[in-house]
Amino acid sequence: MASKAGDDPESLMSLCTVFCLKNLRRTMCYSGEHSRLQLRPDVFLPGEICDRLVNVYMDLLHTDSDFEPQDGFFQLFSDPRSTRLTRLQLREELVLDRDLEAIAKQDLMELHLTYCSRLTSRGLRTLCSFRHSLRSLSLFGCSDIFFRKGGAPLAYSEEDEEDLEEHLHRPSVDQDFSFQGFNRLRLLNLGGLPAELDVETLLRPLPALTSLDLSAVHLPRPAFLTQWKERLASLVLYNVELTEELIHTLLQMSRLRHLDISRENQRTSKFKMTRKILSSIVQSLVHLVSLDISGHIMLDNCTVPAFEDAVGRPSIEPCKSSIYPFQELKRPLQFLGLYNTTLCNVTHIPAYKVTGSKNEDQILNAIEAYTEQRPELAHRAINQLFDIARIQHCSQLLRALQLVITALKTHKYDKSIQVTGSAALFYLTNTEYRSDQSVRLRRQVIQVVLNGMEQYQEVTVQRNCCLTLCNFSIPEELEFQYHRVNLLLLKILEPARQDESIQRIAVHLCNALVCQVDNDHKEAVGKMGFVKCDQVMEFSWSALWNITDETPDNCQMFLECNGMNLFLECLKEFPDKQELHRNMLGLLGNVAEVKALRPQLLTKQFITVFSELLDSKADGIEVSYNACGVLAHIMFDGSDVWTMEEPKRSHVMDKMWAAIQSWDVSSRRNINYRSFEPILRLLPQSGAPVSQHWATWALYNLVSVYPSKYCPLLIKEGGVILLQKVLELESSHQETKDMARKVMEQCENFKEDPMDTSR
C-alpha cells in the first residue's frame, strides 16, 4: 500500500526527547532541596542531546497546552562538565534574564533569541560570557535587551523577576555593553533594533561579520557598512528606507551572495525602484544568488512589452528574462523575492524559487520565506493560499499544509495569522484532499487548531477552528486529544458568548463526541464536567436551548442522546439552581413544540416533574411559565393520547390554570421569541382551553411589556386574526377572551402610534 503524504514516523530520538521532558523527575532529574529540579549526579549529556532538549523544551512550551514551564529548567545546564550546549533557539516571553545567566558557563556557538520581550540589559551583559565562542547571534525583536530598567538598582531575588513598576519606567540605553571581544561572531541579526541605539558604534568592534540583518533599523550614515565590503556575503535590510547613499554603499559590497532590500508595502516608501538601479545591482554584485526586492514600486520600463512576454514556454534562462535588468545575470538566481510587486506576474523569471502572488508556487514560496520573521507578509500570502484552496485546487497539498501548520505554531499570538491560517486549514483538510493525508499530519492539524482555540476567544478564529474540526472523523480522529476538545467546546457553550452559529457547531461536535464513544470516555466526560460542573451545565443547557429552537432535528438528537435522563439528573443534583432550571425547561419547551416527539414526554415520571415545577418561584415566573408551556403543547394533543392513570389529565390542567392565574402579567421576561408560530398554533382550538389560555397570556404579557418588539411580530404572523377566532369559539373561557381582546387592543394602539418613544 502506498504511504500517504507526511506519513514518516517520528524518530526514536524525538520520541525519547519529548518523553524525558514530560517526565524529568522520573528520568534524568530528581527533586533537590525546596523541590528544586536537579540533574542526577550520574548523568552526562553530550552537546547534540542537550541542544535538542532545550530546543524541544521551547517548542513544547509553545505548542503543547498540557506542558508547563519547569522552574529551574535552564539551571540543569549550568555545569559544562555534565552538560554541553552549543546551538540554541529561544523565543518569546518565556525566556528570562536568569535563564541566560544559568547557562553562562557554556561555550555557545549559536544563540538565536526571537521576540524575547522579557530580556533586559541584565541578559545583554550575560551575552558577554559567550563572546569567546559565539559565531552566530540573533536578537531579532528583542529591543528591550538594550535598555536598563528604570529606578535605582535592586538586590536581585527571584520574586522581583518581573517587578512591573520597574518595567513601566522605560529605561535608558545600556551604554556599558559593547561587542568588543566577540571576535568569532560571523552572523548577527539585530532586526528591530531601537532607533535610540547608534548601530554604527555598536557594530564597529566586529571585524569578522559575513552575515548581517538590520531589518527596520535606522541607518542615518550607511557608508559605515563598507567596513565589511570584502567579507559580507549576506545583508538583510527589510523595511529600511532606501536612499541614494545607501544604494551607492550596497554597490560596493562586491562579495554579497544574498541581498534583501524588500519592504512590507509600497505606500510607506518614497523610493522608486528603477531599471537603472536594478541593472547596477546585477552588474556590481556578480556573486549574487539570492535577491529580495518585494514591496517596491517598480517603474514600467523594467519589463519587456506584453507581446514579447507571452512568447514561448516559461523559461528561467537569463537571456529570455521578461525583466530587462536580469537579462545580464550569468546564471539564474536561486531565490528572487518579488512579492507585492508587479514583476511577479511576468512569464520569464530567471530564478529557481520566486516569491509573488501570481500562482500557488509563488505564494507557497512566500509563506515559506517570510513566516519566521515577517508574519505581516506571511499573513497576506496565507490569505492568497486560502483563496486557491477555496476556489481552485491546491496542487501541493502536503507542502501547503505543513507551511500553514508551521505559521500557526510560530505565531501563536498573532491574531491575523491565526484567522487566515485556521480558515486555510478548513479548506485544506476537507473531503477533497483527505485521502492524501496521513494520520500524523491530520493530528498536527488538530493540535494547532486546538492551540488557536485556547489562545483566541475571538469569534472568527473560534468559528474557523470548530468548522475545521468538523472535517475530521469524530470521535476517532479526535480521541487522542479528547479531554482538551471537550474543555474547549464547553467554554464555547458559555452563555456570555452570543455567537449562536459557533454554539450550534460546538453542540454538534459535543454530541458526536459523547454519543459515539465507549463508556470509559463517557465517564471521563462526566467526571470532567459535562454532568457535575453546575456553571458549565448552565452554559451547556443554555446553548442547547438556543440550538433546539425551531430545529426539530436537534430536538430529536437531544432525546436520542438520553437528554431527558440528564434533565432529571440535573434537577436532582442542582435543586436550587434557578438559571439552570430555566434553561432546561426552555429547551424542553422547544422539544414539546415538535408534535412527533411529544409522546416521548408523556410518561408518569416526566409529567409529575413538570406539574411540580408549575409551583416553582425560580427566576420570577420563568420556570413555572416554561413548565406550563411544555404541558400546554402536550394537552393540545387531546385526551386520546393521555393513557396514564396517574397523574390525571384534569388534575394537571387544574394546576396549570392555578399557575397561570398566579403570574404577574406585567413581569419583565428573560426570554426572546423570534417567531410566535408555536404559540399561535395553540389558539383556535377547543380540545384544551388551558393551552389556549397559556398562549393568550404569553402574548398579552409580551405585547404589553415589549410592545415595539412584539406587536409588529404578532401582526406580521397573523396573530390578530387567530385571536378573533378565540373570541368566536364557545369553548374559550371568558377570562381567555378578555385577555385576547386586550392583546388585540394593544396591537391596534401600536399601529396608531408608531412613534412610541419607549423604544
Secondary structure, DSSP 8 states (H G I E B T S, - for coil): ----BT-----HHHHHHHHHHHTGGGTTEEE-GGG-EEE-TT--B-HHHHHHHHHHHHHHHHH-TT----TTTGGGG--TTTB---EEEEEGGG--HHHHHHTTTS--SEEEEES-TT--HHHHHHHGGGTTT--EEEEET-GGGGB--SSS-----GGGTT-HHHHHS---B-TT---TT-TT--EEE-TT--TTS-HHHHHTT-TT--EEE-TT---S-GGGGGGGTTT--EEE-TT----HHHHHHHTT-TT-SEEE---S-STT---EE-HHHHHHHHHH-TT--EEE-TT-EE-GGGB--HHHHTSSS----GGG-SBGGGGG-SS-EEEEE-TTSGGGGSS---EEEEESSSSHHHHHHHHHHHTTT-HHHHHHHHHHHHHHHHHS--S-HHHHHHHHHHHHHHTTT-HHHHHHHHHHHHHHTSHHHHTTB-HHHHHHHHHHHHHHHHH---HHHHHHHHHHHTTS-TTGGGGGGHHHHHHHHHHHT-TT---HHHHHHHHHHHHHHHHSS-HHHHHHHIIIIITT-HHHHHHHHHHHHHHHTT-HHHHHHHHHTTHHHHHHHHHHH-TT-HHHHHHHHHHHHHHHT-GGGGGGG-SHHHHHHHHHHTT--TTTTHHHHHHHHHHHHHHHT-GGG---SSS-HHHHHHHHHHHHHHS-TT---S---S--HHHHTTSS-SS-HHHHHHHHHHHHHHHHHSHHHHHHHHHHTTHHHHHHHHHH-TTS-HHHHHHHHHHHHHHHHHHH-TT-TT-
